[in-house]
Every structure is written in structure tokens, then in C-alpha cells.
């Protein structure tokens, strides 16, 4: 694995302003405290921690949906994409699979119609769906199929870095395994790097190369999967591992 | 196979039939709606005069056809002003939020607190009564807040949905997100709101004309005719009955249509 980076965060502090009215005072909620880490080219970096520790805020900060209060987020790749946990709200219910997959290309505006159709079919094949699904609406698809379509839509403009926020935790175990296999295969074929957010340590153990352990907005431990799972240093990591057994 | 949506079918059939009749009224009526002595005075409904005649011997059915045209075109114009301005304001504030949202919505609350007819009266008295354009403008302005509210809620509820986040991540412009990604998904809320709005507009126009500040003769509207009919309720009860029937039918058909649309989109049959 090369040491080339796709993303680095240095001393990032971030959070959100909670809903204040016209006259109310906005309260800034600090969620992330001094977060620093790198995502290396080609790796799957797991991010684990209990719910409410700021994993999603971290993802939003990386993607620029939330502006960090301090610190810097440096991307070494263009247009990183994200796939979401809930496959039922990640596809626009009004449009067909074909429309959804074509839309990023239409927005980009550099491809003709024929080229867009060709790329859509190629990507559909990569996520192991047949062309029969092109005209289907999301409501006609299963959770696993929807997640495949979401992955295809995220990857259609060939980003090099993908954030996956609990992409399999809403799925059945057998479907989970299929999606994990798919993510692994796509990494190889498309030269991808992932930040894989999960609260499920078993999934992280199966899929990831390195792991970040997050507790209340801080990265308390990071290391390779073997280091974290076999020789955890922090009590918090040990507790998480115990809870997962 | 999906169960048939009786509301939608009945609403569509009735609305289309009425629309056809009203359209016909623009070009042809059995008698000239304003011709005096088209028949005997105060003639009861008969094959020659389906809804009878009034105190001048004018054919009421012809007048109702023509009047419904006036009422419907005012209602549609009202709806156009209210829905376009209201939806635009609602969509923008709902999607972007922020201080502009707060200010507009509080303003909206203030406007909603007034009875709408009263508000329309105020606007009319500023613009000057009697002109059809002023009635449309006044009613249109009065209809903006309710559309803004409905649209705002619909767009705000979609703002943080994952597929909208994805659209932002792929670099779609705000205009594209609002029009292409969000608007079609607000149809289940907006279409029924439009039909309800249309009905309210018909009734509002009728009330204003009834009060004598709406459409003025010779362009009689249904509301103006109802107020005329009130004066001869005992001499020609068919006048009030015929006119009232058309108002009720109009509101009923479009109401059915709206309910049908709502049920189709909610999947409740």
C-alpha cells in the first residue's frame, strides 16, 4: 500500500449551531475536538464509536457540508462522494434508476447523451445489477438493490475517495456480506479509498485495513485492524470490543 | 393491480364536464345572457329556459354559464398569482432557511391572523373596487401566505433528506435541486393545495361580488348573480337555486379531484 494520501485532517474542531429563532442566541455545539488523521491511498479506514460521538458530523465536515471552526481539511482527490445508511431515503423516489445514475453526469455537463447512457450501463454492471433495473423506480427495489444503485450513483463520475456512513447497517446479514464484497471489489477495480463509518465492529474487522476509534468527538486510538482488535490500548476500545463479542 | 381511485375518477369526470360547459359559455349560450325579454319575466324552469328567467326576462341558464366563466377565470388568475408567488417564497425560504425565512414566516403569521375576506376588502379599497383586475390582484395577494406556508413545509421537510444531500454533493445548482430534485416530490402536497385554493378562490370571488365589490355588471359573476337572486328569492327561487347549484357543483367537483389526488399520492384508497 502506497503512502500517498487522499485526505488529511489536522486539528479539526467542528460542530453545529442549534436552532435558534430570530431573536434567540445561537448556541454553538462543539462536536469534534482536535481531530487529526490521514486516509491513505487505496485503504479502507474504519471509523468506530458509539452513536452520538460525532461520526456523522465528521463526515459532514470532511465533505464541506459543515465548516470546521478550526483546523484544516485537505483533500488530495476531486469530488469525494458519500453513501448513506438509509437506502430508503438516499434515492429520489420520483425518478428511475437510469435517471438517478445519469444525473451526476448531466450536472457535470461534459458528456453527450450516448456517452451518458454508456457510462450508466457500465456502472450498473459493476454494481451487479442488470439492465432490467434501468427503468425501475426506487419503490420497486429491495434495500440491497437500492444500496447498489446509491453506490453506482456515487461512483459514476469516478471519484477516488468515498465516505460510507453505515452503508450496511440497515440491511440483512446476507445482503450486508454481498454489499461488503461489492465495496471490496470496487476498491480494487476503480482504485478507491474509503472512510467506512460503522458502529458494527464485526463489519469493520471484515472490511477495513485501519481503524479510528472515536469517543465524544475525539480520536482516542488509531491503528491497523490487527493492532486495534488484538492489542487495544485504550480502555474505551476494550469496552467497545467486549460489547461487540 | 391497484384499486380504483373513485374520488379521482369522479372528480376528473365532473371537473372536465363543468370545464367543458364553462368553456362553451365563453362562445355560445342558449340566449344572450344580458338580453332583456329573452322570455317572459319570472318564468319557472321549462324546456325553453332550463333555469327559468329573472325579473327582466333574461335566461338564467345562459347567465349562469357566462357568470361561471367570469368566476372561474377570476379564481384561476387568483390561484396563479397566489400559487406562483407563494410557492416561490415558500420554496426559497423552506430550502435556504435563515433569517429571511424567520422574517417572512412571522409576516406570514401576521397576515394569516386576518380573516382573508377582510384582508381582500382592505386591498380592494386601496386599489379601487369594481375592476376585474383589482379583484384578481386583491384575492391573489390574499392567497399568497397560505401557499407560501404549505410549500415552505414541503421543501423544508426535503432539505435534509439523503437524496438531496447527494444532489448537493454531486454539484447540482440550487435552482436544479429546487426544480428538478425537490419540486416533483412536493406534488402530493402542492396539487391538493391547489385544488383547495381554487375552491377558496371561487368562494372568495363569489363572496366579494355578493358584497358588491367584485365583478360588476354587465360581466356578472356567480357571486353577483347570487346577490341579485337574493332580492327575488320569493318571486324567482330558481334563480338562487340554479346559481347556487353551479357554485356548489364547481366546488364539489374540484374538491373531489383534490381528494382523489391526495389519496393517489398517499397510497390511501
Interface residues (C-beta under 8 A of the other chain):
Chain A: X21 X22 X63 X65 X79 X81 X82 X84 X86 X89 X90 X91 X92 X93 X94 X95 X103 X104 X107 X108 X150 X153 X154 X157
Chain B: X99 X102 X103 X106 X161 X162 X163 X165 X166 X167 X168 X169 X170 X171 X172 X173 X176 X181 X184 X185
